[in-house]
């Protein structure tokens, strides 16, 4: 078993359940929970969408990299990341080396079903959001897999079932003691 405090990071497409599952996972473990997007919004003083529109994606990714570097050094916590966090090699390296990273794998069609009415996701404010999700998936799936130590299919199981699946994988890998 790992003696050092562990950070569990959830990665995946926008809408794959990272925040919801991460929050419940932290609650089950009685650990702190951080959502990198919420931390970023507090830091910049506006929504990510507003910042994206005003400053552009590159400026956003620079700030995101700083936040991920900080949050991946917190030990005994659960971290949910933004969907595009793994676009930068530094973030992939930090998440893979410093965390037990869980890729919440969702098909683009499943994510579209969940997000079709969500207007707060800047990368999905396009004429054909499903086509955009398919593009994001094609580009990002290999990156998520590069950083991840575990892959969990989200599909349609309940949040509770997904959290139990993640805990079981972490226990079987010796990352967590049994019976969490």
C-alpha positions, -999 to 999 in steps of 0.1 A, spaced: 0 0 0 11 36 -7 23 53 24 23 88 10 -10 108 10 -27 103 -24 -45 127 -46 -72 112 -68 -78 132 -100 -108 128 -122 -103 135 -159 -126 133 -190 -147 151 -215 -168 181 -204 -199 166 -189 -184 132 -181 -193 136 -145 -159 147 -131 -173 172 -106 -203 151 -95 -184 119 -91 -153 136 -76 -174 154 -50 -191 121 -40 -158 102 -40 -143 128 -16 -174 126 6 -171 88 8 -134 90 17 -139 120 40 -113 139 20 -111 175 7 -126 181 -28 -113 206 -53 -128 214 -87 -101 231 -107 -126 251 -127 -141 265 -95 -106 274 -82 -99 291 -115 -131 311 -115 -124 323 -79 -89 333 -90 -99 352 -122 -130 367 -106 -154 358 -134 -168 327 -152 -145 306 -174 -167 314 -203 -162 352 -198 -125 348 -194 -123 326 -225 -142 352 -245 -121 382 -232 -86 367 -229 -87 336 -252 -79 300 -247 -41 303 -244 -44 327 -214 -69 304 -198 -47 273 -203 -17 292 -187 -37 299 -156 -51 263 -156 -16 249 -157 -7 269 -126 -38 258 -107 -32 221 -117 4 223 -105 -8 236 -71 -37 212 -67 -18 181 -76 4 186 -46 -23 187 -19 -22 150 -9 -53 132 5 -78 150 -17 -100 144 -47 -95 167 -77 -119 172 -106 -103 188 -136 -115 208 -166 -121 188 -198 -92 203 -216 -66 202 -189 -47 174 -206 -40 194 -237 -8 205 -220 20 179 -215 30 195 -182 -5 188 -169 -6 152 -181 28 146 -165 17 162 -132 -15 143 -131 1 110 -139 31 114 -116 14 130 -86 -20 115 -87 -41 84 -90 -58 97 -121 -92 82 -131 -104 87 -167 -142 89 -166 -147 76 -201 -179 88 -218 -190 84 -254 -196 118 -272 -232 109 -277 -237 103 -239 -221 136 -231 -243 154 -257 -274 139 -240 -263 153 -207 -251 187 -220 -275 195 -248 -291 224 -229 -259 237 -210 -249 272 -222 -220 275 -198 -194 254 -217 -175 277 -241 -162 249 -264 -197 236 -270 -213 269 -280 -212 260 -317 -237 251 -344 -232 214 -340 -222 205 -304 -223 167 -310 -199 171 -339 -177 192 -316 -178 166 -289 -168 139 -314 -138 161 -324 -129 167 -287 -131 130 -280 -109 121 -310 -83 146 -299 -84 141 -262 -92 104 -256 -55 94 -261 -44 122 -238 -68 111 -210 -55 76 -214 -19 87 -212 -24 104 -179 -48 79 -163 -40 50 -141 -76 38 -142 -104 40 -168 -140 38 -157 -169 36 -182 -195 61 -171 -224 51 -194 -256 51 -174 -247 37 -139 -256 58 -110 -231 82 -94 -230 59 -63 -222 28 -85 -194 47 -103 -179 59 -70 -180 23 -56 -163 11 -88 -136 37 -85 -130 28 -48 -129 -9 -56 -102 -3 -84 -82 18 -60 -84 -8 -33 -75 -36 -57 -45 -16 -68 -33 -12 -32 -37 26 -34 -64 27 -6 -70 2 22 -101 -20 17 -135 -10 31 -136 27 23 
